[in-house]
Amino acid sequence: MSARTPHVTRRGALKTALNTVLAAGAGAALLGRAEPAAAASHPGLLHTQADFDRMRSMVNAGAQPWKAGWDRLVANSHSQSTWTPNPQATIVRGGDGQNYGILYNDIHAAYQNALRWKVSGSTAHGDKARDILNAWSGTLTTVTGNADRFLAAGIYGYQFANVAEIMRGYGGFDLARFQRMMLNVFHPLNESFLTNHNDACITNYWANWDLCSMNSILAIGVLCDRQDLIDRAVTYFKTGAGNGSIAHAIPFLHSGGLAQWQESGRDQGHTMMGVGQMGAFCEMAWNQGIDLYGYDGNRFAQACEYIAKYNLGEDVPFTAYTWGTGQNCAQQTHTAISSASRGEVRPVWETVYHHYAVRRGLAMPYSAAFVAKVRPEGGGGDYGPNSGGFDQLGFGTLTHARVPGAATLPTGTTRSLRSVNYPARYARHQNDLGYLHEVSASSDAQTRQDATFTIVTGLAAPNGYSLRAADGRYLRHFGWRARLGADDGTAQFRADATFYAVPGAASGSVRLESSNYPGRFLRHRGFELWVDAYDGTAGFRDDSSFTAVTAWA
């Protein structure tokens, strides 16, 4: 694709379809093309108004995991309305006189206060976010330093733009002045890097350097209604010559739905930073009607699974990776994946998991396991004082967790759970373990009672469900096996005994997803009940689907 080839967007496709319908309905045969798309939808970077509505309703209902994400936000010192900004005329990253920590701390304070305002309606927090933005747009004139200045302009540029997008229209916020700062201070450095790469070999800089500049250009394009900047960033993602374009950032596809990240041979901290940077890029584009998550056969999803699998302690394949460095493109090669910072925790997983697994229904077992490991995600200030802890805005559990689907169970009633694909068999407990057994009217009283549960509100989440046996114990998972246990009052037990209901494989059926291990569902395997990772197959969907029917006892 050339740089001039227009990209097809979800927004454009919807408008084309709408015009087609209007033309057919009104007989307007001369409607030959869709109405030109507006430069941007607002708010439309990492969060839309629908996202804020979801956060607010879930937090107000005390629903998990959103409430846990909210509690982590409220506990962060950056989210307090008493924060005092410290704007600077010049920000330096790299070389003498570094002071960039001042900037990233203030940006995260503004973001966190903006979130608290949007979710709670607190004007004290809204005012604080506004005041931080106004203080910087009235002061900052220069971002400089050695080559690291490009990182500062990219990372803090896209983060700053996200806060301003949230605060758009807030009373007293000087949006026009802030837009000028973004276009005059941040964007020139972003564009300079993507065009010239600091006069180095095109592959000299790691994928994250390109990605943060791409993020900033895209975010500034949306904030400033600059379609040319949006197009520039999207085109570079698809066909750019540097390591941030998708084929360079993810150079090798492996079997088993895995794809190798460009920095995998470097270290795992920066590799996970790549998940955050590309995830942010794809999410911002998605909210502008552009599907880059799915580009090139969900290539990014495969990279997420590769990175998550290795950082969960499992082995992954590796292809030797060679690149050019310096001004003369001297060759270097990674021959093995790096174990440096393996297993590092960064708040980057909720965004990508909830897109691929919930929006799209794709199996993401390793990403799901990492979500469970990290949840609830924090943000700047929760992961240490150094810049790596501020590379991503975070709080994805609050902002990006989504309800998998509309399915309910009748709480306060006794029911039996009938298997969809083995309708003569029902979930039951026997010797404290869960099984799928045949049950009928001629079964003995004990068998019928063991196949009967009272459905109650989730012990760990009011939007979830727990299954209580006749003796008062609950069905929970332990070692992934379903078994009965007595509520010991611990958060661990209550989470293990709580499930979310999502639509099952047959009409009226449900699948029960573990509340503390996203992507794992109660299912029968060898007629035993387990909580297993969804593998995307129809067989798994059938094995994990149950219909709540009249109780046997």
C-alpha positions as CSV (number, residue, x, y, z in Angstrom):
1,M,0.0,0.0,0.0
2,S,1.3,3.4,-0.9
3,A,1.2,6.4,1.5
4,R,-1.6,7.8,-0.6
5,T,-3.8,4.7,-0.4
6,P,-6.8,5.6,1.7
7,H,-7.4,3.3,4.7
8,V,-10.9,1.7,5.1
9,T,-12.3,2.5,8.5
10,R,-15.2,1.1,10.5
11,R,-16.6,4.6,10.6
12,G,-16.4,5.0,6.9
13,A,-17.9,1.6,6.2
14,L,-20.9,2.4,8.5
15,K,-21.5,5.7,6.8
16,T,-21.3,4.1,3.4
17,A,-23.8,1.5,4.5
18,L,-26.1,4.2,5.9
19,N,-26.0,6.2,2.7
20,T,-26.9,3.0,0.8
21,V,-29.9,2.4,3.0
22,L,-31.0,6.1,2.7
23,A,-30.6,5.9,-1.0
24,A,-32.8,2.8,-1.3
25,G,-35.4,4.1,1.1
26,A,-35.7,7.6,-0.4
27,G,-35.1,6.7,-4.0
28,A,-32.1,9.0,-4.0
29,A,-30.2,7.2,-6.7
30,L,-27.6,10.0,-7.0
31,L,-26.0,9.3,-3.6
32,G,-22.9,7.8,-5.0
33,R,-20.5,8.0,-2.1
34,A,-20.5,8.3,1.7
35,E,-20.5,11.6,3.4
36,P,-16.9,12.6,4.2
37,A,-15.9,11.5,7.7
38,A,-15.3,14.2,10.3
39,A,-11.7,14.6,11.4
40,A,-12.3,13.0,14.8
41,S,-14.9,11.6,17.2
42,H,-14.8,13.1,20.7
43,P,-14.0,11.9,23.3
44,G,-12.2,9.4,21.2
45,L,-8.7,8.5,22.3
46,L,-8.2,5.8,24.9
47,H,-11.7,6.3,26.3
48,T,-15.1,7.1,24.8
49,Q,-18.2,8.5,26.7
50,A,-19.6,4.9,26.6
51,D,-16.5,3.8,28.4
52,F,-17.0,6.4,31.1
53,D,-20.6,5.5,31.4
54,R,-19.7,1.9,32.0
55,M,-17.0,2.7,34.5
56,R,-19.4,4.9,36.5
57,S,-22.3,2.4,36.5
58,M,-20.1,-0.5,37.5
59,V,-18.3,1.4,40.3
60,N,-21.6,2.7,41.6
61,A,-23.0,-0.8,41.7
62,G,-19.9,-2.1,43.4
63,A,-19.3,-4.5,40.6
64,Q,-16.0,-6.3,40.2
65,P,-13.4,-6.0,38.9
66,W,-14.2,-2.3,38.2
67,K,-14.6,-1.5,41.9
68,A,-11.1,-3.0,42.7
69,G,-9.7,-0.8,39.8
70,W,-11.4,2.2,41.2
71,D,-10.1,1.6,44.7
72,R,-6.6,1.3,43.4
73,L,-7.0,4.7,41.6
74,V,-8.4,6.4,44.7
75,A,-5.4,5.1,46.8
76,N,-2.8,6.6,44.4
77,S,-1.2,9.8,45.7
78,H,-1.3,11.2,42.1
79,S,-5.1,11.1,42.0
80,Q,-5.6,13.4,45.0
81,S,-7.2,16.8,44.3
82,T,-4.5,18.4,46.5
83,W,-1.8,17.7,43.9
84,T,0.4,20.7,43.2
85,P,1.7,21.0,39.6
86,N,5.2,22.2,38.8
87,P,5.2,23.4,35.2
88,Q,8.5,24.0,33.5
89,A,9.4,26.0,30.4
90,T,12.0,23.4,29.3
91,I,11.8,19.7,29.8
92,V,15.1,17.7,29.4
93,R,15.3,14.0,29.0
94,G,18.8,12.6,28.3
95,G,22.1,14.3,29.0
96,D,22.7,17.1,31.5
97,G,20.0,18.8,33.4
98,Q,17.3,16.1,33.2
99,N,14.0,17.1,34.8
100,Y,11.5,15.1,32.8
101,G,10.2,13.3,36.0
102,I,8.4,16.5,36.8
103,L,6.5,16.3,33.6
104,Y,5.4,12.6,33.8
105,N,4.4,12.9,37.4
106,D,2.2,15.9,36.6
107,I,0.7,14.2,33.5
108,H,-0.3,11.2,35.5
109,A,-1.8,13.4,38.3
110,A,-3.9,15.1,35.6
111,Y,-5.0,11.8,34.1
112,Q,-5.9,10.3,37.4
113,N,-7.8,13.3,38.6
114,A,-9.6,13.4,35.2
115,L,-10.7,9.8,35.7
116,R,-11.9,10.5,39.2
117,W,-14.0,13.4,37.9
118,K,-15.5,11.4,35.1
119,V,-16.4,8.5,37.3
120,S,-17.5,10.3,40.5
121,G,-18.5,13.7,39.2
122,S,-16.2,15.4,41.7
123,T,-15.5,18.9,40.5
124,A,-12.5,19.1,42.9
125,H,-10.8,16.5,40.8
126,G,-12.0,18.0,37.5
127,D,-10.7,21.4,38.5
128,K,-7.3,19.8,39.4
129,A,-7.0,18.1,36.1
130,R,-7.9,21.3,34.3
131,D,-5.5,23.4,36.4
132,I,-2.6,21.0,35.7
133,L,-3.2,21.2,31.9
134,N,-3.6,24.9,31.9
135,A,-0.4,25.4,34.0
136,W,1.7,23.4,31.5
137,S,0.2,24.8,28.3
138,G,1.0,28.3,29.7
139,T,4.6,27.5,30.5
140,L,6.1,24.7,28.4
141,T,8.0,25.8,25.3
142,T,10.7,23.2,24.8
143,V,11.4,19.5,25.1
144,T,15.1,18.7,24.6
145,G,18.0,16.5,25.6
146,N,19.9,13.8,23.8
147,A,18.2,11.2,21.6
148,D,15.9,10.5,24.6
149,R,14.1,13.7,23.9
150,F,12.2,11.8,21.2
151,L,11.0,9.3,23.8
152,A,9.8,12.2,26.0
153,A,8.0,13.9,23.1
154,G,6.3,10.6,22.2
155,I,5.3,9.1,25.5
156,Y,4.3,12.3,27.3
157,G,2.8,13.7,24.1
158,Y,0.3,11.0,23.6
159,Q,-0.4,10.8,27.4
160,F,-0.9,14.6,27.6
161,A,-3.2,14.6,24.6
162,N,-5.3,11.8,26.2
163,V,-5.9,13.9,29.4
164,A,-6.8,17.0,27.3
165,E,-9.3,14.9,25.3
166,I,-11.0,13.8,28.5
167,M,-11.2,17.4,29.7
168,R,-12.4,18.8,26.4
169,G,-15.3,21.2,27.1
170,Y,-14.6,21.4,30.9
171,G,-15.2,24.9,32.2
172,G,-12.1,27.0,32.3
173,F,-9.9,24.6,30.3
174,D,-8.0,26.5,27.6
175,L,-8.2,23.8,24.9
176,A,-6.9,26.1,22.1
177,R,-3.8,27.0,24.0
178,F,-3.2,23.3,24.9
179,Q,-3.6,22.3,21.2
180,R,-1.0,24.9,20.2
181,M,1.4,23.5,22.7
182,M,0.9,20.0,21.4
183,L,1.3,21.1,17.8
184,N,4.3,23.4,18.4
185,V,6.3,21.5,21.1
186,F,5.5,17.8,20.8
187,H,4.5,17.1,17.2
188,P,7.6,18.5,15.5
189,L,9.8,16.1,17.5
190,N,7.4,13.2,16.8
191,E,7.5,13.8,13.0
192,S,11.2,14.4,13.0
193,F,11.9,11.1,14.6
194,L,9.6,9.1,12.2
195,T,11.1,10.9,9.2
196,N,14.8,11.0,10.1
197,H,15.3,8.6,13.1
198,N,17.9,10.9,14.6
199,D,20.0,10.5,11.4
200,A,20.6,6.9,12.3
201,C,20.0,3.6,10.4
202,I,16.3,3.1,10.0
203,T,16.4,0.0,12.2
204,N,18.7,1.5,14.9
205,Y,15.9,2.3,17.3
206,W,13.7,-0.2,19.0
207,A,10.1,-0.6,18.1
208,N,8.9,1.4,21.2
209,W,10.7,4.6,19.9
210,D,8.6,4.5,16.7
211,L,5.5,3.5,18.6
212,C,5.5,6.3,21.1
213,S,6.0,8.9,18.3
214,M,3.2,7.2,16.3
215,N,1.0,7.3,19.4
216,S,1.6,11.0,19.9
217,I,0.9,11.9,16.3
218,L,-2.3,10.0,16.3
219,A,-3.4,11.4,19.6
220,I,-2.6,15.0,18.6
221,G,-4.4,14.4,15.3
222,V,-7.6,13.5,17.2
223,L,-7.2,16.2,19.8
224,C,-6.6,18.9,17.2
225,D,-9.0,17.5,14.5
226,R,-6.2,17.0,12.1
227,Q,-7.1,14.2,9.8
228,D,-3.7,14.5,8.1
229,L,-2.0,13.5,11.3
230,I,-4.4,10.6,11.9
231,D,-3.7,9.4,8.4
232,R,0.0,9.8,8.9
233,A,0.1,7.6,12.0
234,V,-2.2,4.9,10.6
235,T,-0.2,4.7,7.3
236,Y,3.0,4.4,9.2
237,F,1.6,1.6,11.4
238,K,0.8,-0.3,8.2
239,T,3.7,0.4,5.9
240,G,6.3,2.5,7.8
241,A,10.0,1.7,7.3
242,G,10.9,1.8,10.9
243,N,10.5,-0.8,13.7
244,G,7.2,0.6,14.9
245,S,5.2,-0.5,11.9
246,I,3.5,-3.8,12.5
247,A,5.5,-6.1,10.3
248,H,8.8,-4.8,11.8
249,A,7.6,-4.7,15.4
250,I,6.3,-8.3,14.9
251,P,8.8,-9.8,12.5
252,F,8.1,-13.5,12.8
253,L,5.0,-15.6,13.0
254,H,5.2,-19.0,14.8
255,S,2.9,-22.0,15.0
256,G,0.3,-22.2,17.7
257,G,-1.0,-18.6,17.2
258,L,2.2,-17.0,18.4
259,A,4.3,-14.1,17.0
260,Q,7.7,-12.9,18.0
261,W,8.1,-9.3,19.2
262,Q,11.0,-7.2,17.9
263,E,12.5,-6.6,21.3
264,S,12.1,-10.1,22.6
265,G,15.8,-10.7,22.4
266,R,16.5,-7.5,24.3
267,D,14.6,-7.8,27.5
268,Q,11.1,-8.5,28.7
269,G,10.4,-5.1,30.3
270,H,10.7,-3.2,27.1
271,T,8.9,-6.0,25.3
272,M,5.9,-5.6,27.6
273,M,6.2,-1.8,27.1
274,G,5.5,-2.7,23.4
275,V,2.3,-4.4,24.4
276,G,1.3,-1.1,26.1
277,Q,2.4,1.1,23.3
278,M,0.8,-0.8,20.4
279,G,-2.3,-1.6,22.5
280,A,-2.7,2.2,23.1
281,F,-2.3,2.9,19.4
282,C,-4.8,0.3,18.3
283,E,-7.3,1.4,21.0
284,M,-7.1,5.0,20.0
285,A,-7.5,4.1,16.3
286,W,-10.4,1.8,17.2
287,N,-12.2,4.7,18.9
288,Q,-11.9,6.6,15.6
289,G,-13.4,3.8,13.7
290,I,-10.2,2.3,12.4
291,D,-9.5,-1.4,13.1
292,L,-5.8,-1.9,13.5
293,Y,-6.2,-4.6,16.2
294,G,-7.3,-7.0,13.4
295,Y,-4.8,-5.8,10.8
296,D,-2.7,-8.5,9.1
297,G,-4.7,-11.4,10.5
298,N,-4.7,-10.3,14.2
299,R,-0.9,-10.2,14.1
300,F,-0.8,-8.1,17.3
301,A,-3.0,-10.6,19.1
302,Q,-0.4,-13.3,18.3
303,A,2.4,-11.2,19.6
304,C,0.5,-10.6,22.9
305,E,0.1,-14.3,23.4
306,Y,3.8,-14.9,22.7
307,I,4.9,-12.3,25.2
308,A,2.4,-13.4,27.8
309,K,3.2,-17.1,27.5
310,Y,7.0,-16.5,27.9
311,N,6.5,-14.2,30.8
312,L,4.3,-16.7,32.5
313,G,7.3,-19.0,32.6
314,E,6.6,-21.2,29.5
315,D,8.8,-21.8,26.5
316,V,8.2,-20.1,23.2
317,P,10.0,-20.5,19.8
318,F,12.5,-17.9,18.7
319,T,13.9,-17.0,15.3
320,A,17.3,-15.2,15.1
321,Y,16.7,-11.5,14.6
322,T,19.3,-9.3,12.8
323,W,19.1,-5.5,12.5
324,G,21.3,-2.6,11.5
325,T,22.6,-0.1,14.1
326,G,24.3,3.3,14.1
327,Q,24.7,5.5,11.0
328,N,26.3,2.8,9.0
329,C,23.8,0.0,9.8
330,A,26.3,-2.3,11.4
331,Q,24.7,-5.7,11.8
332,Q,23.7,-7.1,15.2
333,T,21.8,-10.3,15.9
334,H,19.8,-11.7,18.8
335,T,20.0,-15.5,18.7
336,A,17.8,-16.3,21.7
337,I,15.0,-14.8,23.7
338,S,16.1,-12.7,26.6
339,S,15.2,-13.7,30.2
340,A,16.1,-10.2,31.5
341,S,13.2,-8.9,33.6
342,R,11.1,-11.9,32.7
343,G,7.7,-11.9,34.4
344,E,7.8,-8.1,35.0
345,V,4.4,-6.6,35.8
346,R,3.2,-3.7,33.7
347,P,-0.4,-2.4,33.5
348,V,-0.9,-3.1,29.8
349,W,-2.9,-6.3,29.6
350,E,-6.5,-5.4,30.2
351,T,-6.8,-3.3,27.1
352,V,-5.6,-5.9,24.6
353,Y,-7.3,-8.8,26.4
354,H,-10.7,-7.2,26.5
355,H,-10.6,-6.2,22.9
356,Y,-9.6,-9.6,21.5
357,A,-11.4,-11.8,24.0
358,V,-14.5,-9.8,24.8
359,R,-15.2,-7.5,21.8
360,R,-14.0,-10.1,19.3
361,G,-14.5,-13.4,21.1
362,L,-11.1,-14.7,20.3
363,A,-9.2,-17.2,22.5
364,M,-6.4,-15.4,24.4
365,P,-5.5,-17.8,27.2
366,Y,-2.0,-16.5,28.0
367,S,-3.1,-12.9,27.9
368,A,-6.1,-13.8,30.2
369,A,-3.7,-15.4,32.6
370,F,-1.6,-12.3,32.7
371,V,-4.7,-10.2,33.3
372,A,-5.4,-12.4,36.3
373,K,-1.8,-12.0,37.5
374,V,-1.8,-8.2,37.3
375,R,-5.4,-7.3,38.2
376,P,-6.4,-4.8,39.4
377,E,-4.1,-2.6,37.3
378,G,-2.7,0.5,38.8
379,G,-1.0,3.4,37.1
380,G,1.8,6.0,37.5
381,G,3.1,5.9,41.0
382,D,2.1,2.2,41.6
383,Y,5.1,0.7,39.8
384,G,8.0,2.6,41.2
385,P,9.3,6.2,40.9
386,N,11.3,5.7,37.6
387,S,10.1,6.5,34.2
388,G,9.3,2.8,33.3
389,G,6.5,2.9,35.9
390,F,5.0,5.9,34.0
391,D,5.4,4.6,30.4
392,Q,1.7,3.7,30.3
393,L,-1.3,5.5,31.8
394,G,-2.6,2.2,33.3
395,F,-5.8,1.6,35.3
396,G,-7.0,-0.8,32.6
397,T,-9.1,-2.8,35.0
398,L,-11.2,0.2,35.7
399,T,-11.2,1.7,32.2
400,H,-11.1,-1.3,29.8
401,A,-12.7,-4.3,31.5
402,R,-15.9,-5.1,29.6
403,V,-18.9,-7.3,30.3
404,P,-18.5,-10.4,28.1
405,G,-22.2,-10.5,27.3
406,A,-25.7,-10.3,28.6
407,A,-26.6,-13.5,30.4
408,T,-28.3,-13.9,33.8
409,L,-29.1,-16.6,36.3
410,P,-32.1,-16.5,38.7
411,T,-30.6,-15.7,42.1
412,G,-32.2,-17.1,45.2
413,T,-33.5,-20.1,43.4
414,T,-32.5,-23.8,43.4
415,R,-31.6,-25.1,40.0
416,S,-29.8,-28.0,38.3
417,L,-27.2,-27.3,35.6
418,R,-27.8,-29.4,32.5
419,S,-25.1,-29.9,30.0
420,V,-25.8,-28.6,26.6
421,N,-24.0,-31.3,24.7
422,Y,-24.9,-34.2,27.1
423,P,-28.5,-33.3,28.1
424,A,-28.9,-36.4,30.2
425,R,-26.0,-35.2,32.4
426,Y,-25.9,-32.6,35.1
427,A,-23.2,-30.8,37.1
428,R,-23.0,-32.4,40.5
429,H,-20.6,-32.9,43.4
430,Q,-19.5,-36.3,44.7
431,N,-16.9,-36.7,47.5
432,D,-16.4,-32.9,47.3
433,L,-15.4,-32.9,43.6
434,G,-17.4,-31.7,40.7
435,Y,-18.6,-34.1,38.0
436,L,-21.0,-34.3,35.1
437,H,-23.2,-37.3,35.8
438,E,-26.4,-38.8,34.4
439,V,-29.4,-37.9,36.6
440,S,-33.0,-38.8,36.2
441,A,-36.2,-39.2,38.1
442,S,-35.2,-42.7,39.0
443,S,-31.8,-41.6,40.5
444,D,-31.5,-41.9,44.3
445,A,-32.2,-39.0,46.5
446,Q,-28.5,-38.3,47.3
447,T,-27.6,-38.1,43.6
448,R,-30.5,-35.7,42.9
449,Q,-29.6,-33.5,45.8
450,D,-25.9,-33.5,44.8
451,A,-27.0,-32.2,41.3
452,T,-28.9,-29.3,42.9
453,F,-27.5,-25.9,43.8
454,T,-28.9,-22.6,45.1
455,I,-27.9,-19.7,42.8
456,V,-26.8,-16.8,44.9
457,T,-25.2,-13.4,44.3
458,G,-21.5,-13.8,43.8
459,L,-19.5,-13.9,47.0
460,A,-16.8,-11.7,45.5
461,A,-18.9,-9.6,43.0
462,P,-22.5,-8.5,43.0
463,N,-22.6,-8.9,39.2
464,G,-21.5,-12.5,39.5
465,Y,-22.9,-15.8,40.8
466,S,-22.0,-18.4,43.3
467,L,-23.4,-22.0,43.5
468,R,-24.3,-23.2,47.0
469,A,-24.8,-26.9,47.8
470,A,-27.5,-28.2,50.2
471,D,-24.9,-28.4,53.0
472,G,-24.0,-24.7,52.7
473,R,-20.7,-25.1,50.9
474,Y,-19.9,-23.6,47.6
475,L,-18.6,-24.8,44.2
476,R,-15.2,-23.3,43.7
477,H,-12.0,-24.0,41.8
478,F,-8.8,-25.1,43.4
479,G,-5.9,-26.3,41.2
480,W,-8.4,-25.7,38.4
481,R,-10.6,-28.6,39.6
482,A,-14.1,-27.8,40.6
483,R,-14.9,-28.8,44.2
484,L,-16.9,-28.0,47.2
485,G,-15.6,-25.8,50.0
486,A,-16.8,-23.9,53.0
487,D,-16.7,-20.1,52.8
488,D,-13.7,-19.2,55.1
489,G,-14.3,-15.5,54.6
490,T,-11.1,-15.0,52.6
491,A,-11.0,-12.9,49.5
492,Q,-9.3,-15.9,47.7
493,F,-12.1,-18.3,48.5
494,R,-14.8,-15.9,47.5
495,A,-13.2,-15.1,44.2
496,D,-12.6,-18.8,43.5
497,A,-16.4,-19.4,44.1
498,T,-17.6,-16.5,42.0
499,F,-18.4,-16.8,38.3
500,Y,-19.7,-14.4,35.6
501,A,-22.5,-15.6,33.3
502,V,-22.0,-15.2,29.6
503,P,-24.2,-16.5,26.8
504,G,-23.7,-20.2,26.1
505,A,-23.6,-22.3,23.0
506,A,-27.4,-22.9,22.9
507,S,-30.3,-20.6,23.4
508,G,-31.0,-20.0,27.1
509,S,-27.7,-21.5,28.2
510,V,-24.8,-19.9,30.0
511,R,-21.1,-20.2,30.3
512,L,-19.6,-19.6,33.8
513,E,-16.4,-17.6,33.6
514,S,-14.1,-17.5,36.6
515,S,-14.2,-14.1,38.3
516,N,-10.5,-14.1,39.2
517,Y,-9.1,-15.8,36.1
518,P,-10.5,-14.2,33.0
519,G,-10.8,-16.5,30.0
520,R,-11.2,-19.6,32.2
521,F,-14.7,-21.3,32.2
522,L,-16.4,-24.1,34.2
523,R,-16.5,-27.0,31.8
524,H,-16.7,-30.8,31.8
525,R,-13.7,-32.7,30.7
526,G,-13.8,-36.5,30.9
527,F,-17.1,-35.9,32.8
528,E,-15.2,-34.1,35.5
529,L,-15.7,-30.4,36.1
530,W,-12.7,-28.2,35.6
531,V,-12.1,-24.5,35.2
532,D,-10.1,-24.4,31.9
533,A,-8.7,-21.7,29.6
534,Y,-11.0,-21.1,26.6
535,D,-9.3,-22.4,23.4
536,G,-11.7,-20.9,20.9
537,T,-13.2,-24.2,19.7
538,A,-16.8,-25.0,19.3
539,G,-16.2,-28.2,21.4
540,F,-15.0,-26.1,24.3
541,R,-18.0,-23.8,24.0
542,D,-20.3,-26.8,24.1
543,D,-18.5,-28.4,27.0
544,S,-18.7,-25.2,29.0
545,S,-22.4,-24.4,28.3
546,F,-25.1,-25.3,30.9
547,T,-28.8,-24.6,31.1
548,A,-30.3,-23.8,34.6
549,V,-33.4,-26.1,34.8
550,T,-35.9,-27.1,37.5
551,A,-33.9,-28.6,40.4
552,W,-33.8,-32.4,40.9
553,A,-34.2,-32.0,44.6
